[in-house]
């Protein structure tokens, strides 16, 4: 079989076998590989070439995604597959990204957990659910949340003071506040405990 290439837009190289288009890869990769010197190619070599191209394309796309925000391994594999890349190529690309230190589930879990705690005000329980949903290993999840502030009453009081302090003076506002906090993952008993503490504090201030 005759192997040939054509220069595409930007740095793209289009690969043809017997004048039939088979794949596209970036020129930096193409000219660094052994295939650039081949004029003829057999079935085994073609399979190897197409697998290598699939890996390279998934790897480049993975780099692109990681340049925008952190990802966990399983989440990135899923994202790459959704973009049409073959699963095996996605897995190999993520393995390479992990080896290079560009993909790190522990670091991703830490960043996400802190964001969910500080920006979204999620409870520890809700944070664990979100990390597991992202495909993070349960051991990593447990280690990560173990480093977070795990005093639900204090967390709830902080959230109320930040977002709901003017809504808890009547029953309707208090109910809406409780519902909102439960959606963040806090238990009804912890919310009630925090509200009681705030009420007692207000009464002491008024008394003084």
PAFI-923206 format. One line per 10 residues: their letters; for each residue x, y, z of C-alpha. Coordinates in pm, 1 decimal. Each point is the difference from the previous one (the first is absolute). Example, Ala and Ser with C-alpha at 12.3 -4.5 7.8 and 13.67 -1.06 7.14 Angstrom:
<nodes>
AS> 1230.0,-450.0,780.0; 137.0,344.0,-66.0
</nodes>
This chain:
<nodes>
XXXXXXXXXX> 0.0,0.0,0.0; 122.7,348.8,-87.4; 31.6,246.3,287.3; -16.7,370.6,-76.1; -72.7,322.9,185.6; -128.8,346.0,-83.8; 54.3,321.7,191.4; -323.3,134.7,144.0; -89.5,328.4,164.6; 224.6,126.3,278.9
XXXXXXXXXX> 216.3,-291.0,117.3; -225.5,-283.0,-113.2; 123.4,-300.0,-197.8; -259.0,-209.5,-185.1; 94.6,-365.4,-43.0; -102.5,-202.9,-306.5; 34.7,-368.2,-83.6; -38.5,-86.9,-369.4; -135.8,354.6,-47.9; -272.7,-60.6,258.0
XXXXXXXXXX> -12.2,238.4,298.2; 57.0,-180.8,330.2; 89.8,248.5,274.6; 131.7,342.4,98.7; 275.7,80.6,247.6; 210.0,304.3,93.4; 317.7,52.9,-198.9; 226.2,12.5,308.9; -98.5,-355.0,81.8; 9.4,-126.7,-357.5
XXXXXXXXXX> 351.2,122.3,-72.2; 130.9,-143.0,326.2; -128.3,-351.6,-72.8; 141.6,-283.2,-209.0; -303.2,-2.9,-228.6; 111.5,319.3,-175.6; 262.7,-195.8,-192.5; -232.3,-276.9,-118.5; -120.2,-8.6,-358.8; -171.5,-334.9,30.2
XXXXXXXXXX> -181.3,-147.4,296.3; -145.3,-342.1,88.4; -311.6,-76.5,204.9; 187.9,-45.3,327.0; 188.7,325.6,-44.5; -320.6,179.6,-96.6; -177.5,-120.8,313.9; 295.9,113.7,208.4; 1.8,337.4,-173.4; -373.3,60.7,45.8
XXXXXXXXXX> 22.0,-100.4,367.4; 289.1,242.6,48.3; -193.5,278.3,-171.8; -307.1,-69.8,215.2; 215.4,20.2,311.3; 159.5,325.5,-112.1; -333.3,163.6,-78.1; -147.7,-105.9,334.8; 315.0,117.8,178.0; -11.0,342.5,-167.5
XXXXXXXXXX> -368.5,39.3,80.2; 67.8,-100.5,358.4; 265.4,272.3,22.9; -251.3,246.4,-139.6; -262.5,-90.3,262.3; 255.4,13.4,283.4; 112.4,346.3,-111.2; -350.1,126.6,80.8; -57.9,-163.2,338.6; 107.9,-300.5,210.7
XXXXXXXXXX> -152.5,-341.1,-70.0; -9.0,-336.5,170.3; 113.9,-301.2,-204.4; -339.6,-165.4,-45.9; -165.6,332.6,-77.0; 261.6,82.2,-264.5; -26.6,-343.3,-162.0; -377.2,43.4,-19.3; 38.8,349.3,-145.2; 243.5,-119.7,-266.5
XXXXXXXXXX> -224.1,-292.4,-94.6; -293.2,239.1,-35.2; 210.1,195.9,-251.0; 28.8,-310.1,-217.1; 336.5,-137.7,108.5; 38.8,-376.4,43.5; -11.1,-113.7,361.9; 332.5,-186.3,-13.9; 171.7,309.2,-141.8; -161.4,214.9,270.0
XXXXXXXXXX> 119.9,-232.0,275.9; 354.6,-8.4,-137.4; 2.5,378.3,-39.9; -109.0,44.7,360.9; 264.5,-245.3,117.1; 263.6,210.2,-175.2; -141.2,324.7,139.5; 12.0,-153.9,347.8; 361.7,-108.5,-48.8; 87.5,358.3,-94.8
XXXXXXXXXX> -172.9,134.6,311.9; -258.0,188.3,-204.7; -289.1,-217.1,118.7; -23.1,-64.0,373.5; -312.4,-131.3,170.9; 118.2,96.4,349.9; 65.6,359.7,-104.8; -324.3,19.0,-196.5; -197.5,-131.0,300.0; 164.8,254.1,230.7
XXXXXXXXXX> -72.6,294.3,-232.8; -359.1,-105.8,-64.2; -73.8,-74.7,365.4; 125.5,341.2,111.3; -199.5,171.3,-272.6; -318.6,-182.4,99.6; 58.4,81.0,366.4; 96.4,365.9,-30.0; -182.6,119.1,-312.5; -310.0,-219.4,-6.3
XXXXXXXXXX> -24.0,-56.6,375.7; -64.6,-373.5,-38.3; -1.4,-230.1,299.9; 265.4,-270.3,38.2; -261.7,-259.9,-93.7; -89.6,185.4,-321.3; 367.4,53.4,-86.6; 65.5,-374.3,33.1; -293.1,-69.9,-232.4; 130.6,246.8,-258.3
XXXXXXXXXX> 353.1,-144.4,5.1; -128.7,-355.0,-37.6; -226.1,114.1,-285.3; 312.2,138.9,-172.2; 151.2,-348.6,13.9; 254.5,63.1,273.5; 112.4,-310.0,188.8; -176.3,-33.6,337.9; 327.0,-17.2,191.7; 111.2,329.7,-154.9
XXXXXXXXXX> -342.0,147.6,78.4; 22.4,-100.8,366.4; 355.0,133.7,33.0; -99.0,326.6,-167.1; -310.3,77.9,205.1; 186.2,-102.2,313.9; 209.9,314.0,-39.2; -301.9,231.9,-19.8; -177.7,187.3,278.2; -246.8,-261.9,120.2
XXXXXXXXXX> -197.6,195.4,259.9; -344.6,18.4,-160.3; -147.6,240.1,254.9; 272.7,257.6,-50.5; -16.8,-42.6,-377.6; -376.8,51.3,2.6; 30.8,310.1,218.9; 255.4,143.9,-243.3; -228.6,-68.8,-296.4; -301.8,153.2,174.1
XXXXXXXXXX> 194.2,312.3,93.0; 129.2,30.0,-356.5; -323.6,-63.7,-189.1; -308.9,-38.0,217.7; 39.9,210.7,313.4; -282.0,235.6,-106.0; -234.6,-285.9,-87.5; -23.8,-186.2,329.7; -203.9,252.0,196.4; -334.8,-143.7,-107.1
XXXXXXXXXX> -129.6,-355.9,-45.3; -31.1,21.4,-377.9; 355.7,127.3,-41.4; 131.5,-252.4,248.1; -163.9,-286.3,-189.8; 153.5,117.5,-327.9; 337.2,23.7,169.8; -29.8,-352.2,139.4; -100.2,-134.5,-343.2; 295.3,175.9,-163.4
XXXXXXXXXX> 245.5,-136.1,255.5; -136.5,-352.7,-38.3; 60.3,25.2,-375.6; 362.3,77.9,84.1; 12.7,-333.4,181.9; -40.2,102.6,363.1; -223.2,-204.6,229.0; -316.5,140.8,153.5; 131.1,-57.0,354.1; 326.9,185.2,-70.2
XXXXXXXXXX> -190.6,288.5,-157.6; -235.1,24.0,297.5; 296.9,-9.0,235.3; 167.6,285.8,-186.2; -320.9,205.2,-9.9; -48.0,-50.2,373.8; 353.7,119.6,64.8; -55.8,310.6,-213.1; -330.8,70.2,175.6; 156.3,-35.7,344.1
XXXXXXXX> 284.6,229.2,-102.1; -243.3,263.9,-127.3; -204.3,-19.9,319.2; 312.2,44.8,213.2; 102.6,302.4,-206.6; -346.8,152.9,33.3; -0.6,-69.4,372.7; 334.9,169.5,43.2
</nodes>
